[in-house]
Amino acid sequence: MHGSSAALAEVLYHRAMRLPFASPIAPMLSTAADALPDGEGWQFEPKWDGFRTLVFRDGDEILLQSRDEKPMNRYFPELPGPLLRALPGRCVVDGEIVIVGSEGLDFEKLLLRIHPAASRVKMLAEQSPASFVAWDVLALGDEDLREAPLAVRRARLEQALASATPPVHLSPATRDRTLAEDWFRRFEGAGLDGVMAKRLEEPYRAGERTMIKVKHRRTADCVVAGFRWHKKGPGAMVGSLLLGLYDDDHTLHHVGVAGAFTNQMRARLVEELAPLRERALEGHPWRDWAEAHEEAEAAGQRMPGATSRWNRGKDLSWEPLRPERVCEVAYDHMQGSRFRHAAQFLRWRPDKRPDECRYDQLEVTPAYELTRVFGARA
């Protein structure tokens, strides 16, 4: 069973669960901050870079609910078994699905799971099995714990998962701000995204932004070598800029995109980039990306026309630009040779030559073993 019929089946199947409240529910959300909050009354946790997931269990039944309130069981067939062994018989737990790669958390492999073919999902689950990291409990048996303060919920969660074994983990937590700052520095080498701060007296406020997230932020100068039109259609607004960095062999790699512009900026970019579209394919470093795609992927070079692994129907066609302009962008983390998330455009850099936009400008984060993160306890 695939697509909407599978999703409907999962929802109907969950409605029979004997729990204090039904799925779907909106998860509690966060707002960004530049620094960890001061004062007493805070709990700090690592920020896991994966798929936010609420787990509903009733006896032998498990339902995985995504952040956007959709069932996800079919994408992670390897998780229900370990969750049945680790979780109490009837409960609702909040956390994150992650995949551990050779260099820490691997968000790229998570994206590969969003695929309509069950056979491919099964193959990927065997090759790169996922883990679940729990950080909150919303229900135990007949108890609805959403109105209980976080301090109580955390204590109940630690009791409930005291005997959990991989691939199910209890997220580290601390009330020590100094230790949390240390986590912020060290855990990035394991692929973590930053640190979360939560009020100990707060209930679980579904759909509200009551948590605080502090993420790593860095800047880089990148070549702008192309763009994509806005989803409303070509001609009126630019959707995103395609960014490149040169390696030691002076090969320009596609490292990601810069987006999240205002509509005014999107319209202005159409006019601003128009001169760079003239004769853009003549000698463009990504001209032959379609023919060279498989070879480039094998060599670690990412090309801008690659099929979307998140949304197979998304239009990823792009417009080339002569790679003559440089922009400064803010980014949080590198995943291999590219930005893990979309970068944020900061400003044009007319004082920079494109050939100065190299990988060696980027800050290198020392590797940190994930086993040490999973084992960390306050």
C-alpha positions in Angstrom: 0.0 0.0 0.0 1.5 3.4 -1.0 0.8 7.1 -1.0 -2.4 8.6 0.4 -4.1 5.1 0.9 -1.2 4.1 3.2 -1.4 7.3 5.1 -5.2 7.0 5.5 -4.7 3.4 6.7 -2.2 4.5 9.4 -4.5 7.3 10.6 -7.5 5.0 10.9 -5.4 2.3 12.5 -4.3 4.8 15.2 -7.8 6.0 16.0 -8.4 2.7 17.8 -5.5 3.3 20.2 -6.5 3.5 23.8 -4.6 6.7 24.8 -5.5 9.9 26.7 -5.6 11.8 23.4 -5.6 11.0 19.7 -3.1 11.7 17.0 -2.4 14.0 15.2 -1.4 16.7 17.6 0.9 19.7 16.9 4.3 19.4 18.5 5.7 22.1 20.8 7.9 24.5 18.8 10.8 26.9 19.3 12.1 30.3 18.6 15.7 31.2 17.7 18.1 33.1 19.9 21.7 34.2 19.7 22.7 32.9 23.1 21.5 30.6 25.9 19.3 32.3 28.5 20.7 33.2 31.9 19.2 32.6 35.3 17.6 29.6 37.0 14.8 27.4 36.0 16.1 26.2 32.6 16.7 22.7 31.2 19.2 22.5 28.3 19.4 19.7 25.7 21.3 19.1 22.5 19.5 20.1 19.3 19.2 17.0 17.2 19.2 17.5 13.5 16.7 14.9 12.3 13.0 14.4 11.7 10.8 15.6 14.6 8.6 12.7 15.6 5.9 12.0 18.1 5.6 8.3 18.9 2.2 6.9 20.0 2.2 3.4 21.5 -0.7 1.2 22.6 0.3 -2.4 23.2 1.8 -3.9 20.0 0.8 -0.8 18.0 3.2 2.0 17.1 2.4 5.2 15.2 5.1 7.7 14.2 3.8 11.2 13.6 5.8 13.9 11.8 6.1 17.6 12.7 3.4 18.4 10.1 1.1 15.8 11.7 1.4 13.0 9.2 2.1 9.3 9.7 5.7 8.2 8.9 5.7 4.5 9.7 6.2 3.5 6.1 9.5 5.5 5.9 11.1 3.9 8.9 10.1 0.2 9.0 13.0 -0.6 11.2 11.9 1.5 14.2 8.6 0.0 15.5 10.4 -3.2 16.8 13.0 -1.4 18.9 10.4 1.1 20.1 8.2 -1.7 21.3 11.1 -3.1 23.3 12.1 0.3 24.8 8.8 2.2 25.5 6.2 1.6 28.2 3.1 -0.4 27.0 1.0 2.7 26.5 2.5 6.1 26.0 3.2 9.2 23.8 6.8 10.3 23.5 8.3 13.3 21.7 11.7 13.2 20.1 13.7 13.0 16.9 14.5 10.3 14.3 18.1 10.5 13.2 20.6 8.5 11.2 24.1 8.0 12.4 26.7 8.0 9.6 30.5 7.6 9.6 31.0 11.3 10.5 28.0 11.8 12.9 24.4 12.6 12.1 23.6 12.3 8.4 20.6 14.4 7.4 21.1 13.6 3.7 20.3 9.9 4.4 17.1 10.9 6.2 16.0 12.8 3.1 16.5 9.7 1.0 13.8 7.9 3.1 11.0 10.1 1.8 10.4 7.8 -1.2 7.2 6.3 -2.5 8.7 2.9 -3.3 8.5 0.5 -0.3 11.3 -1.6 -1.7 13.7 1.3 -1.8 12.8 2.4 1.7 13.4 -1.2 2.9 16.8 -1.3 1.2 17.8 2.0 2.8 16.6 0.9 6.2 18.9 -2.1 6.0 21.8 -0.1 4.8 21.5 2.9 7.1 19.1 2.1 10.0 17.6 5.0 11.9 17.6 5.8 15.6 15.1 7.5 17.8 16.1 10.1 20.5 13.5 10.8 23.1 13.3 14.0 25.1 9.8 14.4 26.4 6.8 12.3 27.4 3.2 13.5 26.9 1.3 10.5 28.2 1.9 7.3 30.3 -0.9 4.8 30.5 -4.1 6.7 31.2 -2.2 9.8 32.4 -2.2 12.9 30.2 1.1 14.6 31.2 0.8 17.6 28.9 -0.2 20.0 31.8 2.6 18.7 34.1 5.7 20.9 34.3 8.8 19.8 32.3 10.7 18.9 35.4 8.1 16.3 36.2 7.8 15.0 32.6 11.6 14.7 32.4 11.8 12.6 35.6 9.0 10.3 34.3 10.7 10.0 30.9 14.0 9.0 32.6 12.2 6.3 34.6 10.3 5.1 31.5 13.5 4.8 29.4 15.9 3.6 32.1 16.5 0.3 30.3 16.3 1.6 26.7 19.0 0.3 24.4 20.1 1.5 20.9 18.7 2.4 18.5 16.4 4.1 21.1 18.1 6.8 23.2 17.3 9.2 26.0 18.5 12.7 25.0 21.0 14.2 27.5 19.7 17.1 29.6 21.2 19.4 32.1 20.3 22.5 34.2 23.9 23.7 34.2 24.3 26.5 31.6 28.1 26.1 31.6 27.8 22.5 30.6 25.3 23.4 28.0 27.7 25.9 26.5 30.3 23.2 26.4 27.9 20.9 24.6 27.3 23.7 22.1 31.0 23.7 21.2 31.8 20.0 21.4 28.7 18.3 20.1 28.8 20.0 16.7 31.5 17.6 15.7 29.0 14.8 15.9 26.6 16.6 13.6 24.3 18.2 16.2 22.6 21.5 15.4 23.0 23.5 18.6 21.4 23.6 22.0 17.7 23.8 23.2 16.6 25.7 26.3 13.2 24.9 28.0 11.6 26.2 31.1 11.3 23.6 33.9 8.0 24.8 35.1 6.3 24.9 31.6 3.6 22.5 30.5 3.7 21.0 27.0 2.1 23.6 24.9 1.3 21.9 21.6 1.8 24.1 18.5 3.3 27.0 20.6 6.8 28.4 20.3 7.8 28.1 24.0 11.3 26.5 23.6 14.5 28.4 22.7 17.0 27.1 20.1 20.5 28.4 19.8 22.1 27.2 16.5 25.6 27.5 15.1 25.9 30.4 12.7 28.8 31.1 10.3 29.4 33.1 7.2 31.0 32.2 3.8 31.6 34.0 0.6 30.1 32.0 -2.3 30.0 32.3 -6.1 26.5 32.8 -7.5 26.4 30.5 -10.5 22.6 30.2 -11.1 19.2 30.6 -9.7 15.7 29.0 -9.7 12.5 30.9 -10.4 10.0 31.3 -7.7 7.3 28.6 -7.4 4.7 31.1 -8.7 6.3 30.9 -12.1 9.3 32.2 -14.1 9.9 35.8 -15.0 8.5 37.7 -12.0 10.5 36.6 -9.0 13.7 34.7 -8.1 13.1 31.8 -5.8 16.7 30.9 -4.7 20.3 31.5 -5.7 22.6 28.6 -6.5 25.9 28.8 -4.6 29.3 27.4 -5.5 32.7 27.0 -3.9 36.0 26.1 -5.6 38.2 23.2 -4.5 41.9 22.9 -4.7 41.7 21.8 -8.3 39.6 25.0 -9.2 36.5 22.9 -9.7 33.3 24.8 -8.8 31.1 22.6 -6.7 27.4 23.3 -6.0 27.2 23.7 -2.3 23.6 24.7 -1.7 21.1 27.5 -2.1 20.3 30.9 -0.5 16.7 31.6 -0.1 14.0 33.2 2.2 14.0 36.5 0.4 11.2 39.1 0.7 9.0 39.4 -2.4 10.5 42.8 -3.0 14.0 41.4 -3.0 12.9 38.5 -5.2 11.6 41.0 -7.8 14.7 43.1 -7.6 16.9 40.1 -8.2 15.3 39.5 -11.5 16.5 42.8 -12.8 19.8 42.7 -11.0 20.8 39.3 -12.3 19.6 39.9 -15.9 23.0 40.9 -17.3 24.6 37.7 -15.9 22.2 35.6 -17.9 23.6 36.7 -21.2 25.8 34.0 -22.8 25.8 32.3 -19.3 26.2 28.8 -20.7 29.3 29.6 -22.7 32.0 28.0 -20.6 29.8 27.6 -17.6 31.3 25.1 -15.1 28.0 23.3 -14.7 27.0 23.2 -18.3 27.2 19.5 -18.7 25.8 18.6 -15.3 23.0 16.4 -16.7 25.4 14.1 -18.6 28.0 14.2 -15.8 25.6 13.8 -12.9 26.3 10.2 -12.0 30.1 10.7 -12.4 30.0 13.8 -10.3 28.0 12.2 -7.5 30.5 9.4 -7.4 33.3 12.0 -7.1 31.5 13.9 -4.4 30.6 16.9 -6.6 27.0 18.1 -6.2 25.2 19.4 -9.3 22.4 22.0 -9.2 19.9 20.0 -11.3 19.9 16.9 -9.1 16.5 15.3 -8.4 14.9 16.4 -5.2 15.1 13.7 -2.6 12.5 15.4 -0.4 9.8 16.2 -3.0 10.0 14.1 -6.2 7.5 16.4 -8.0 9.4 19.6 -7.2 10.7 21.6 -10.2 14.4 21.9 -9.8 15.2 23.4 -13.2 17.6 26.2 -13.0 18.8 29.2 -14.9 22.6 29.6 -15.3 24.4 32.8 -14.5 28.0 33.7 -15.5 29.8 32.9 -12.2 31.1 36.4 -11.8 29.3 37.7 -8.6 30.0 36.9 -5.0 27.7 37.0 -2.1 28.1 36.5 1.6 25.8 34.0 3.2 25.1 32.7 6.7 25.0 29.0 7.3 24.8 26.7 10.2 26.7 23.5 9.3 28.4 21.6 6.5 27.2 18.1 5.6 30.1 16.7 3.6 30.8 19.1 0.8 27.6 21.2 1.0 25.5 23.3 3.4 23.2 21.1 5.4 20.3 23.6 5.2 19.5 26.5 3.0 21.9 29.4 3.6 20.7 33.0 4.3 21.7 35.7 1.9 23.5 38.6 3.8 25.0 40.9 1.1 26.8 41.2 -2.2 30.6 41.2 -2.0 31.8 43.3 -5.0 35.2 43.5 -3.4 35.7 39.7 -3.7 36.8 37.8 -6.8 34.9 34.5 -7.5 38.2 32.5 -7.4 38.6 33.5 -3.8 35.5 31.6 -2.8 37.1 28.4 -1.8 36.4 25.6 0.7 39.4 26.4 2.7 37.7 29.6 4.1 35.3 27.4 6.0 35.7 26.6 9.7 36.5 23.0 10.3 34.8 21.4 13.2 36.6 18.5 15.0 34.8 15.2 14.9 33.1 14.1 18.1 31.9 10.5 18.7 28.1 10.2 18.8 28.5 7.4 21.4 29.8 10.0 23.8 26.8 12.3 23.1 24.3 9.5 23.6 26.1 8.5 26.8 26.2 12.0 28.2 24.2 12.5 31.4 24.1 15.4 33.8 
